[in-house]
Amino acid sequence: MPETVSPSPSEQTCWLPRHHKSPRAARRELRDFLLPHPTGKLLLPTGELLVSELVTNAIQHARTPRDRLIFVRFQLSPDATLRIEVHDADSEKPTLRDAPTSAETGRGLLLVHELAHSWGCDPRAGGIGKLVWCHVSPEAAAA
């Protein structure tokens, strides 16, 4: 399903369709990327949750044609901080909001806000769409 590219041992990218199975594919890609690294097992649980949330948001909320792909990038810095980026073709930035306690959805970005060391949203190069990113540090993942 995903098309994976590994430009270096510290970076991996893939393209995913806007499909309900893509969060699972993103988790699998992250697992394959992290497990060869010494700190990979420590980063994996939080990283899997956050990449799932970001990809799910891109699928559910990006106002783009169904045939548009989602680009995902993983980078591992020398200090073992994991950067996750999810790119989509919608330029509207996500907003952090409170979900009613009775709501079954609407807490994904809150999870990203609470569990990531840092996160944000930037316009994509070329002006089409955005990328939502988060950083997972080994210290935050261990907490």
Contacts in CASP RR format, 6 or more apart in sequence:
PFRMAT RR
TARGET T0000
AUTHOR 0000-0000-0000
METHOD contacts of the structure
MODEL  1
MPETVSPSPSEQTCWLPRHHKSPRAARRELRDFLLPHPTGKLLLPTGELL
VSELVTNAIQHARTPRDRLIFVRFQLSPDATLRIEVHDADSEKPTLRDAP
TSAETGRGLLLVHELAHSWGCDPRAGGIGKLVWCHVSPEAAAA
1 16 0 8 1.000
1 17 0 8 1.000
1 19 0 8 1.000
1 21 0 8 1.000
1 22 0 8 1.000
1 25 0 8 1.000
2 14 0 8 1.000
2 15 0 8 1.000
2 16 0 8 1.000
2 22 0 8 1.000
2 25 0 8 1.000
2 26 0 8 1.000
2 29 0 8 1.000
2 72 0 8 1.000
3 14 0 8 1.000
3 15 0 8 1.000
4 12 0 8 1.000
4 13 0 8 1.000
4 14 0 8 1.000
4 29 0 8 1.000
4 32 0 8 1.000
5 12 0 8 1.000
5 13 0 8 1.000
5 14 0 8 1.000
6 12 0 8 1.000
6 13 0 8 1.000
6 33 0 8 1.000
7 13 0 8 1.000
9 36 0 8 1.000
9 37 0 8 1.000
10 75 0 8 1.000
10 76 0 8 1.000
10 77 0 8 1.000
11 73 0 8 1.000
11 74 0 8 1.000
11 75 0 8 1.000
11 76 0 8 1.000
12 29 0 8 1.000
12 32 0 8 1.000
12 33 0 8 1.000
12 73 0 8 1.000
12 74 0 8 1.000
13 71 0 8 1.000
13 72 0 8 1.000
13 73 0 8 1.000
13 74 0 8 1.000
14 25 0 8 1.000
14 26 0 8 1.000
14 29 0 8 1.000
14 71 0 8 1.000
14 72 0 8 1.000
15 69 0 8 1.000
15 70 0 8 1.000
15 71 0 8 1.000
15 72 0 8 1.000
16 22 0 8 1.000
16 25 0 8 1.000
16 26 0 8 1.000
16 55 0 8 1.000
16 69 0 8 1.000
16 70 0 8 1.000
16 71 0 8 1.000
16 72 0 8 1.000
17 69 0 8 1.000
17 70 0 8 1.000
18 58 0 8 1.000
18 59 0 8 1.000
18 62 0 8 1.000
18 64 0 8 1.000
18 66 0 8 1.000
18 67 0 8 1.000
18 68 0 8 1.000
18 69 0 8 1.000
18 70 0 8 1.000
19 59 0 8 1.000
20 59 0 8 1.000
22 55 0 8 1.000
22 59 0 8 1.000
22 70 0 8 1.000
23 51 0 8 1.000
23 52 0 8 1.000
23 55 0 8 1.000
23 56 0 8 1.000
23 59 0 8 1.000
24 52 0 8 1.000
26 51 0 8 1.000
26 52 0 8 1.000
26 55 0 8 1.000
26 72 0 8 1.000
26 86 0 8 1.000
27 48 0 8 1.000
27 51 0 8 1.000
27 52 0 8 1.000
29 72 0 8 1.000
29 74 0 8 1.000
30 44 0 8 1.000
30 47 0 8 1.000
30 48 0 8 1.000
30 51 0 8 1.000
30 74 0 8 1.000
30 84 0 8 1.000
31 44 0 8 1.000
31 48 0 8 1.000
33 74 0 8 1.000
33 76 0 8 1.000
34 40 0 8 1.000
34 41 0 8 1.000
34 43 0 8 1.000
34 44 0 8 1.000
34 74 0 8 1.000
34 76 0 8 1.000
34 82 0 8 1.000
35 41 0 8 1.000
35 44 0 8 1.000
37 76 0 8 1.000
37 80 0 8 1.000
38 80 0 8 1.000
39 76 0 8 1.000
39 80 0 8 1.000
39 138 0 8 1.000
42 138 0 8 1.000
42 141 0 8 1.000
42 142 0 8 1.000
43 80 0 8 1.000
43 82 0 8 1.000
43 136 0 8 1.000
43 138 0 8 1.000
43 141 0 8 1.000
45 141 0 8 1.000
46 115 0 8 1.000
46 116 0 8 1.000
46 136 0 8 1.000
46 140 0 8 1.000
46 141 0 8 1.000
47 82 0 8 1.000
47 84 0 8 1.000
47 136 0 8 1.000
47 141 0 8 1.000
49 111 0 8 1.000
49 115 0 8 1.000
50 84 0 8 1.000
50 111 0 8 1.000
50 112 0 8 1.000
50 115 0 8 1.000
50 116 0 8 1.000
50 134 0 8 1.000
50 136 0 8 1.000
51 72 0 8 1.000
51 74 0 8 1.000
51 84 0 8 1.000
51 86 0 8 1.000
53 108 0 8 1.000
53 109 0 8 1.000
53 111 0 8 1.000
53 112 0 8 1.000
54 84 0 8 1.000
54 86 0 8 1.000
54 112 0 8 1.000
54 132 0 8 1.000
54 134 0 8 1.000
55 70 0 8 1.000
55 72 0 8 1.000
55 86 0 8 1.000
56 108 0 8 1.000
57 86 0 8 1.000
57 94 0 8 1.000
57 108 0 8 1.000
57 109 0 8 1.000
57 132 0 8 1.000
58 70 0 8 1.000
58 86 0 8 1.000
58 87 0 8 1.000
58 88 0 8 1.000
58 132 0 8 1.000
59 70 0 8 1.000
61 90 0 8 1.000
61 94 0 8 1.000
62 68 0 8 1.000
62 70 0 8 1.000
62 88 0 8 1.000
62 89 0 8 1.000
62 90 0 8 1.000
63 90 0 8 1.000
63 92 0 8 1.000
64 88 0 8 1.000
64 89 0 8 1.000
64 90 0 8 1.000
68 88 0 8 1.000
68 89 0 8 1.000
70 86 0 8 1.000
70 87 0 8 1.000
70 88 0 8 1.000
71 85 0 8 1.000
71 86 0 8 1.000
71 87 0 8 1.000
71 88 0 8 1.000
71 131 0 8 1.000
72 84 0 8 1.000
72 85 0 8 1.000
72 86 0 8 1.000
72 87 0 8 1.000
73 83 0 8 1.000
73 84 0 8 1.000
73 85 0 8 1.000
73 87 0 8 1.000
74 82 0 8 1.000
74 83 0 8 1.000
74 84 0 8 1.000
74 85 0 8 1.000
75 82 0 8 1.000
75 83 0 8 1.000
75 85 0 8 1.000
76 82 0 8 1.000
76 83 0 8 1.000
77 83 0 8 1.000
79 137 0 8 1.000
80 137 0 8 1.000
80 138 0 8 1.000
81 117 0 8 1.000
81 135 0 8 1.000
81 136 0 8 1.000
81 137 0 8 1.000
81 138 0 8 1.000
82 135 0 8 1.000
82 136 0 8 1.000
82 137 0 8 1.000
83 133 0 8 1.000
83 134 0 8 1.000
83 135 0 8 1.000
84 133 0 8 1.000
84 134 0 8 1.000
84 135 0 8 1.000
84 136 0 8 1.000
85 131 0 8 1.000
85 132 0 8 1.000
85 133 0 8 1.000
86 131 0 8 1.000
86 132 0 8 1.000
86 133 0 8 1.000
87 124 0 8 1.000
87 129 0 8 1.000
87 130 0 8 1.000
87 131 0 8 1.000
88 129 0 8 1.000
88 130 0 8 1.000
89 128 0 8 1.000
89 129 0 8 1.000
90 129 0 8 1.000
90 130 0 8 1.000
91 123 0 8 1.000
91 127 0 8 1.000
91 128 0 8 1.000
91 129 0 8 1.000
91 130 0 8 1.000
92 130 0 8 1.000
93 121 0 8 1.000
93 130 0 8 1.000
94 109 0 8 1.000
94 121 0 8 1.000
94 132 0 8 1.000
95 109 0 8 1.000
96 109 0 8 1.000
96 110 0 8 1.000
96 113 0 8 1.000
97 106 0 8 1.000
97 109 0 8 1.000
98 110 0 8 1.000
99 105 0 8 1.000
99 106 0 8 1.000
99 107 0 8 1.000
99 110 0 8 1.000
112 119 0 8 1.000
112 134 0 8 1.000
113 119 0 8 1.000
115 136 0 8 1.000
115 140 0 8 1.000
116 134 0 8 1.000
116 135 0 8 1.000
116 136 0 8 1.000
116 140 0 8 1.000
117 134 0 8 1.000
117 135 0 8 1.000
117 136 0 8 1.000
117 137 0 8 1.000
117 139 0 8 1.000
117 140 0 8 1.000
118 134 0 8 1.000
118 135 0 8 1.000
119 132 0 8 1.000
119 133 0 8 1.000
119 134 0 8 1.000
119 135 0 8 1.000
120 132 0 8 1.000
120 133 0 8 1.000
120 134 0 8 1.000
121 130 0 8 1.000
121 131 0 8 1.000
121 132 0 8 1.000
121 133 0 8 1.000
122 130 0 8 1.000
122 131 0 8 1.000
122 133 0 8 1.000
123 129 0 8 1.000
123 130 0 8 1.000
123 131 0 8 1.000
124 130 0 8 1.000
124 131 0 8 1.000
END
